[in-house]
């Protein structure tokens, strides 16, 4: 198991001082006042963004093989848009528009419909970027493209390729362009399908259950907690809310003795501590549930899942889906939930580990850079996004998962 993560030898907590105390053996960055620390990360992020743009866009001749947010050029556009939100640079906004336009062309003929891996991501981000650029015609074009997306009857329910991933794109549009830009009636139709599907596979103990490729996954990418995460943003009936609540209670009740969570129903393998499978994705969803339901049990379980991430979350991977960058967002989410400076420190510690050690560990082969090493969800794109998010930690959101 330990071959999946680096031992976490960082102090449980340090007081910020400048300069750092001379006797310290910990990384000096950990002791920096937060503003000085985040300035260093911001500069590193902007430098890394330039490299990522060159590798995924500048050298492609604009001929894209992968248009998705998850591993493709749209993930670069998402990162550049994040940069624009910090810099307000027209250059960033224009670059983002250009990349989305190429992704739009590359996506024609695709049958995938989600934000992370399909057409909805292109149209949703395109509309939001066009609105920022005050280009109403372009915004209308992307919204029209979005509304023409066909939802197959046999679509699964999960986040990466399924109905929940399409609904997340609807939520993203409405958050950024105004409620009911995508109609609540349309979203309700999709929600009905997800609820109906979940009840069909329910058990006595679990009110909602789902399958993907014949397996009953629990994680954020393909399973229960990812679907519950989206459902909590829907306008649900009383009994539907109880089903979501009961499903999350079922998950908590059946976690491993270690505090980690199985990747799928009945699994006895306590190995994965990723956003996609295991405690990190569950922690993000439980933190949201603690706010939605105002329930102490969700609050407590979210914090306990965070402990697993602190102990076993320095993964030997860099990315957001199954790497240190994604795991750091657990602490940012818990910081927003609790207001406890301990969690901001932990996010700072994970980000510091990446800032100081990732380049060396990647070059030595001690850390895996992902099959798509410059992408948002597998590669260093996620690290750059995290570094930008650390500038305003109370505004930080796990990309394409938290709103």
Buried (B, 14 or more C-beta within 10 A) or exposed (E): EEEBBBEBEBBEEBEBEEEBEEEBEBBBBBBBEBEEBBEBBBEBBBEBBEBBBEBBBEEBEEEBEBBBBBBBBBBBBBBBBBBBBBBEEEEBBBBBBBBBBBBBEBBEEEEBBBBBBBBBBBBBBBBBBBBBBEBEEBBEBBBEBBEEBEBEEEBBBBBBBBBBBBBBBBBBBBEBBEEEBBEBEBBEEBBEBBBEBBEEBBEEEBBBBBBBEEBBBBBBBBBBBBBBBBBBBBEBEEEBBEBBBBBBBBBBEBBBEBBBBBBBBEBEEBBBBBBBBBBBBBBBBBBBBBBBBEBEBBBEBBBBBBBBBBBBBBBBBBBBBBBBBBBBBBBBBBBBBBEEEBBBBBBBBBBBBBBBBBBEBBEEEEBBBBEBBBBBBBBBBBBBBBBBBBBEBEEBBBBBBBB
